[in-house]
Every structure is written in structure tokens, then in C-alpha cells.
Amino acid sequence: MSELIIENITKKFGKNVILDDVSLKFETGHCYGLLGRNGAGKSTLINIIMQRCPRKGGKILLDGKPVDNNDKLMSRMFCMSDRAVYPAEFRLKTIFSITDAMYPSFDMEYAKSLADLFGLDLKKRIGKLSTGYNTIYKVILALASNADFIFLDEPVLGIDVNQRETFYRELARKISESDSCFVVSTHIIEEMQNLIDTVIILHNGRILLTDDTETLMTGYTSVAGKAELVDSFVSDKEVIGSESMSVFKTTLIKGVPEEIPEGLTCEQVNLQKLFYFLTGGSPDAPTN
């Protein structure tokens, strides 16, 4: 097992604190969901790990060794994101060859088979690709890299539902068959929850929580019904957040109640709804 440790990373742009003393550990053999609202610092954190963004202080260690200016260690990490890396006139086959030369574990035959699966023409220039195919070619490179640590930043951006299902199936296969560590940052949380085994929520530049998915999914309950009944029932419980519609109210509580009063419904929430409440819900949502 290999581990990637991030220690005490802080990043500021001017007076704005984007990351505030962030520390994390990623281990091979796991799939992490790096979740956060817009501006939470997810992409900045990934870019700092990949040395695409400068930092002051803190440490990034791969198996105990600093990754800074270490090409051998950096070749064990791969990141796909929406940022442009190659000139628009480059053809995909050229980019595939460059990636093959840069990453010792890259599987060219597998990459070509994925291109066929997604209907991607390797003779095309990247400047001529749609948003969806611009994402797809980067996803293909990431999956075929066979790197120890693979970061997928918004891996379904612009991809239609059929292609997303193809990607999820392929990612699930890679997770089960390889020992790589996958770190997925996405806003389409509900579609990813069955693939993620560990959840990391980044909120306002800080780590709000890190927990395994199953514990999170079974550790909270959504209580719904008439507002006065809900308020009475949750008065002695840890309330995460609430939202109201007319005389009805839905409140998320920590834990699973043993008894449910008549007139109320209690159910387990999905990861996307849980994330919504844990990060404050909508700005206009009433809270307890």
C-alpha cells in the first residue's frame, strides 16, 4: 500500500484564503469523493498536489518522500481537469503518445480501446472537440495511466448520460481490478455515491469531515412532516439543517431514531442530500 500525505496546506489569493491549513491522507486501493461547493478550494488543492499551483509551506509526501521537483514521484500521480494543457492544434494521437512517454505505466492499447468505446477519433485536433469529448479524452488518459494516484476533477463535465454510464462502468472496473487510488471531485454526487468508499467534504477552505461512505449514509436521518410535529420530535436531537415548504418541514438529524411518531416519515438520505445539508443547504432555506 502506498500513501499520499498532505500536511498543513494553506493557499491565499490576495486577501482571500482559499485553503486553510488542510491536511489529508490518501491510500491506494480506495476511491475518495472530494466534495465541496463552488469556490470551496477543491481544484486549487488538486492543482497544488500536482504542482500546477505554487504554495508556501506545508508538505506533500508520497510514501514519506517530498514530491516537490521529483519527476519520478510525480509520474506516479495523474490528474485530469478542465484546464487546457496542450495547444489547440495538437491531435489526440500526439497527446496519447506524449502521455505514453511521460508515464511508465501508461497502457496505450487500453487507451485506444477506450477511444473506440467512446467513439473518439484520435486524428482530431483538440481545438475541434466538443466540451464532452474534451472531457472524455482526458478521462481516457487518466484511466489508462495506471498511476498510483489518479485525480479526476469534474470527470463528467459536458458528457451525455450514455457516456457517463460508460465512464462509471469503466471506473468501477478499474477500481475493482487495480490497486490505484482514485480521488474524484464532482458536483454530480448522486451518480458517484456507489463508487466512492470515502467522503471528504471541503467547505470554506477547510476539511469539514472525512468519513467512509457507508457510515455517513447510515448515520443521518431525514425527518419530514408538519413543522410543529417535526420541531417537537427533533428538539432533543442534533439537527444538521432544515428546509420548509408551506406548513411542511424536512429536517436532517444525526443518528437513527428508534421510534417514529405518527404523522412523521423518517428515511435515510442519499449522499447528495446529505452534502446539501452539511454545507448549509440553500441560502434561503430556514434552519433550526
Disulfide bonds with the S-S distance in Angstrom:
none
